[in-house]
Amino acid sequence: MLASLLASGKVLLADGATGTNLFAMGLTSGDAPEMWNFDYPERVKALHQGFVDAGADIILTNSFGGNARRLMLHGMQDKAREINRLAAQLARSVADKAGRQVVVAGSVGPTGDLFAPLGPLTEDEAVEVFVDQMEGLKEGGADVAWIETMSSIEEIRAAARAAARVGIPYTFTASFDTAGRTMMGITPEALVKFASELQPPPVAIGANCGVGASDLVMSILGMNAAAAGIPIIAKANAGIPHFVGEHIHYSGTPELMANYACLAIDSGANIVGGCCGTEFQHLAAMRQAVSAHERAALPDEAKVVDELGPLQAPPSKNQGDEAARRASRRRH
């Protein structure tokens, strides 16, 4: 379904935050959001419904940390497949009543482990972990595996291999939160090069989360320069997080997120959404902006900063070639 919607040429709107909105509904720090699929299914469905009502074309399942390695922290590793099946069923039940096409994207986050030789997890072991998760998502009715917030080539490749095994289309996004790179050193340009070599190919690739809307738009610009026809996803946080009392508040207003959506489209994005801190009102403003906006010329950094604020972690100069070499060395 996602591929056919993208083929129409229409810019699609993905949903907003899962975790931060569930916290607003009562989720307690330290608890697994995925357990709400069992304990509070109506609240999870209300989250999906709120985003559909705000105009989302794509909703993500409540399964970001639903792999066995992450669930091990809560003693729930043996229930990974069941948790993901239920997460997809809840989203599917909302999407199917929308009266229009709404894609159910099965959220697949990182394992939380470093890969060998830096850590305990091998790529082959990670494939099995992701297969278990994606089988549950597929059984529950997910249209696509939405691999997100990744930082290493090895982990993205493991998740892509798992999607191929399960027989489900997949997308992936990385978090460029370290001076224009991911934590493990990938640049936007290197990510596109890696994606172009995958078989089967991803339906779309892009960036999510990170350190702010300005930085994310600059990452999308980097991808657009090398995209070679691969659809691009932009899913930025709603501004910058800061504490208000004991609670984290994101600085982005609905107006800022609407401006971000337009700049992301101009930068080459085919799918635009929000990540941490993005609430229903943010997404509704983005829906209006996306529906009214016609793609314009590529913005430069000055325009991005002028409209969205300063970069929080600007890239160092001349880092792109070195990051590409590092990514290439990891593949071989």
C-alpha positions in Angstrom: 0.0 0.0 0.0 2.8 2.5 0.9 4.6 2.0 -2.4 1.4 2.6 -4.4 0.6 5.8 -2.4 4.1 7.1 -3.0 3.8 6.3 -6.7 0.9 8.7 -6.9 3.3 11.6 -6.3 1.4 12.9 -3.3 3.5 13.9 -0.2 2.3 11.6 2.6 1.9 12.6 6.2 3.2 10.2 8.9 2.0 10.5 12.5 3.7 12.1 15.5 5.2 10.9 18.8 4.2 7.6 20.5 6.2 7.7 23.7 5.8 11.3 24.7 2.1 11.2 24.0 1.7 8.0 26.0 3.5 9.7 28.9 0.9 12.4 28.7 -1.8 9.7 29.0 -0.2 8.3 32.2 2.7 6.1 31.2 5.3 6.0 34.0 9.0 6.4 33.3 10.7 3.0 33.3 7.6 1.1 32.2 7.5 -0.5 28.7 5.1 1.5 26.4 4.6 -1.8 24.5 2.9 -3.3 27.6 0.1 -0.8 27.1 -1.0 -2.9 24.1 -2.2 -5.4 26.8 -3.0 -3.2 29.7 -4.6 -0.1 28.1 -5.5 -1.0 24.5 -8.1 1.7 24.3 -5.6 4.4 25.2 -3.3 3.1 22.4 -6.2 3.1 20.0 -7.0 6.7 21.1 -3.5 7.7 20.2 -3.8 6.3 16.7 -7.2 7.8 16.3 -6.0 11.2 17.3 -3.4 11.1 14.6 -5.8 9.8 12.0 -8.2 12.6 12.9 -5.3 15.1 12.5 -4.8 13.8 9.0 -2.1 11.2 9.1 -1.7 8.9 6.1 0.6 6.6 8.0 0.4 5.5 11.7 3.1 3.7 13.5 2.4 0.8 15.8 3.2 0.9 19.5 6.1 -1.5 19.1 9.3 0.6 19.0 11.0 -1.3 21.8 9.1 -4.6 21.0 12.2 -6.7 20.2 13.3 -9.5 22.5 16.6 -7.7 23.4 14.8 -4.6 24.6 11.9 -6.6 26.2 14.5 -8.5 28.2 14.8 -5.5 30.5 11.2 -6.2 31.6 11.3 -10.0 31.6 9.0 -10.0 28.5 11.3 -11.3 25.8 9.3 -14.5 25.3 6.2 -12.4 24.4 7.8 -10.3 21.6 5.8 -11.8 18.8 2.5 -11.6 20.7 3.2 -8.0 21.7 3.9 -7.0 18.1 0.9 -8.8 16.8 -1.4 -7.0 19.2 0.3 -3.6 18.5 -0.4 -4.1 14.8 -4.0 -5.2 15.4 -4.7 -2.1 17.4 -3.4 0.2 14.8 -5.1 -1.8 12.0 -8.5 -1.5 13.8 -8.2 2.3 13.7 -6.8 2.5 10.1 -9.6 0.3 8.7 -12.3 2.6 10.0 -10.7 5.8 8.7 -12.8 6.0 5.5 -9.6 6.5 3.5 -6.3 4.7 2.9 -4.2 4.8 6.1 -0.9 2.8 6.2 -0.1 0.7 9.3 3.6 0.9 9.7 5.1 -1.6 12.1 7.6 0.4 14.3 10.9 -1.5 14.7 13.5 0.3 16.9 17.0 -0.7 17.7 17.9 -3.6 19.9 19.8 -1.3 22.3 22.9 -3.5 22.0 26.2 -2.7 20.3 27.2 -5.1 17.6 30.3 -7.3 17.7 33.2 -6.7 18.0 32.2 -3.6 20.1 29.4 -5.4 21.9 27.7 -8.7 22.5 25.3 -9.0 19.5 26.2 -10.5 16.1 24.4 -9.4 13.0 23.0 -12.9 12.4 21.6 -12.9 16.0 20.0 -9.5 15.4 18.3 -10.9 12.2 16.6 -13.5 14.3 15.5 -10.9 16.9 14.0 -8.7 14.2 12.4 -11.7 12.4 10.5 -12.6 15.6 9.3 -9.0 15.9 8.3 -8.5 12.3 6.4 -11.8 12.1 4.2 -10.6 14.9 3.7 -7.2 13.1 2.8 -8.9 9.8 0.4 -11.3 11.5 -1.3 -8.3 13.1 -1.9 -6.6 9.8 1.0 -4.2 9.4 1.5 -3.0 5.8 5.2 -2.3 6.2 8.1 -2.7 8.6 9.1 0.8 9.7 12.7 0.5 10.9 13.6 3.7 12.8 16.0 5.6 14.9 19.0 3.5 13.7 22.6 4.5 14.0 24.7 1.6 12.5 24.9 0.0 9.1 25.0 -3.4 10.7 21.7 -3.0 12.5 19.9 -1.5 9.6 21.2 -4.4 7.4 20.1 -7.0 10.0 16.6 -5.5 10.1 16.4 -5.3 6.3 17.4 -9.0 6.0 14.7 -9.8 8.6 12.1 -8.0 6.5 13.2 -10.0 3.4 12.9 -13.2 5.4 9.4 -12.4 6.7 8.2 -11.1 3.3 7.2 -7.6 4.4 8.1 -4.4 2.7 10.3 -2.1 4.7 11.5 1.4 5.2 14.3 2.7 7.4 15.3 6.0 9.1 18.5 6.9 11.0 19.0 9.5 13.7 21.6 12.0 12.7 22.2 13.4 16.2 26.0 13.6 16.3 27.3 16.6 14.3 25.4 15.6 11.2 26.1 11.9 11.6 24.6 9.0 13.4 26.2 7.9 16.7 28.1 5.3 14.7 29.3 7.7 12.1 26.9 7.4 9.1 26.3 10.5 7.1 23.1 11.1 5.1 25.0 10.6 1.8 26.5 7.3 3.0 23.1 6.0 4.1 21.7 6.6 0.6 24.6 4.8 -1.0 24.1 1.8 1.4 20.3 1.8 0.7 20.9 1.7 -3.1 22.8 -1.6 -2.7 20.2 -3.5 -0.7 18.0 -6.3 -2.2 15.1 -6.2 -1.9 15.3 -2.4 -1.8 13.6 -0.3 0.8 10.3 1.4 0.0 11.7 4.6 1.5 14.6 5.8 3.7 15.2 8.9 5.7 15.9 10.6 9.1 13.9 10.7 12.3 14.4 12.1 15.9 17.8 13.6 16.2 18.4 17.0 17.8 15.9 19.4 16.2 13.9 20.2 13.1 16.7 22.4 11.6 19.3 19.6 11.9 16.9 17.1 10.5 16.0 19.2 7.4 19.8 19.6 6.7 20.1 15.8 6.9 17.3 15.5 4.3 19.1 17.9 2.1 22.2 15.7 2.3 20.1 12.7 1.3 18.4 14.5 -1.6 21.7 15.2 -3.2 22.4 11.5 -3.4 19.0 9.9 -3.4 18.9 8.3 -6.8 15.2 8.1 -6.9 14.6 6.6 -3.4 11.6 8.2 -1.6 12.7 10.1 1.5 11.2 10.2 5.0 11.5 13.2 7.3 10.2 12.7 10.9 11.6 15.5 13.1 11.2 16.1 16.8 8.9 19.0 17.7 11.6 21.4 18.6 14.2 21.0 21.4 13.5 19.2 24.7 13.9 21.0 28.0 12.6 20.3 31.5 9.6 22.2 32.9 9.6 21.0 36.5 9.8 17.2 36.4 8.5 16.9 32.8 10.2 17.2 29.4 8.6 19.9 27.2 9.4 20.3 23.5 9.8 23.8 22.2 8.3 23.4 18.8 4.9 25.1 18.2 2.4 23.9 15.6 3.5 26.9 13.4 7.1 25.8 13.6 6.2 22.2 12.7 4.1 23.5 9.7 7.1 25.5 8.5 9.4 22.4 9.0 7.0 20.3 6.9 7.2 22.7 4.0 11.0 22.9 4.2 11.3 19.2 4.4 9.2 18.8 1.2 11.4 21.5 -0.5 14.4 19.5 0.6 13.2 16.4 -1.1 11.0 14.6 1.4 8.2 12.4 0.1 6.9 11.5 3.6 6.8 14.1 6.4 5.9 13.4 10.0 6.9 14.2 13.6 8.8 12.4 16.2 9.3 13.1 19.9 7.0 15.8 21.3 4.8 15.9 18.2 1.2 16.1 19.5 -2.1 16.1 17.6 -2.2 19.8 17.2 1.3 19.8 15.7 0.2 17.2 13.2 -3.0 19.0 12.3 -1.0 22.1 11.4 1.4 20.0 9.4 -1.6 18.4 7.5 -2.8 21.9 6.5 0.7 22.9 5.4 1.4 19.7 3.5 -1.9 19.8 1.7 -1.4 23.5 0.6 2.3 23.4 -0.1 3.8 23.1 -3.6 7.4 21.9 -3.7 9.7 24.9 -4.1 13.5 25.3 -4.7 15.9 23.6 -2.4 16.5 25.7 0.7 20.0 26.6 1.9 21.2 26.4 5.4 20.5 30.1 6.0 16.9 29.7 5.1 16.5 26.6 7.3 18.0 28.4 10.2 16.0 31.6 9.6 12.7 29.7 9.7 13.4 26.9 12.2 16.2 28.2 14.4 19.9 27.4 14.7 21.4 24.0 14.2 21.9 22.2 17.5 24.7 19.9 16.3 26.1 21.3 13.1 28.4 18.9 11.0 32.1 19.5 10.8 33.5 20.4 7.5 34.7 17.7 5.0 33.3 14.9 7.0 31.2 13.3 4.3 34.0 11.5 2.4 35.5 10.0 5.5 32.0 8.8 6.8 31.4 7.2 3.4 34.7 5.4 3.6 33.9 4.2 7.2 30.5 2.9 6.1 32.0 1.1 3.1 34.6 -0.6 5.4 31.7 -1.9 7.6 30.0 -3.5 4.7 33.1 -5.5 3.6 
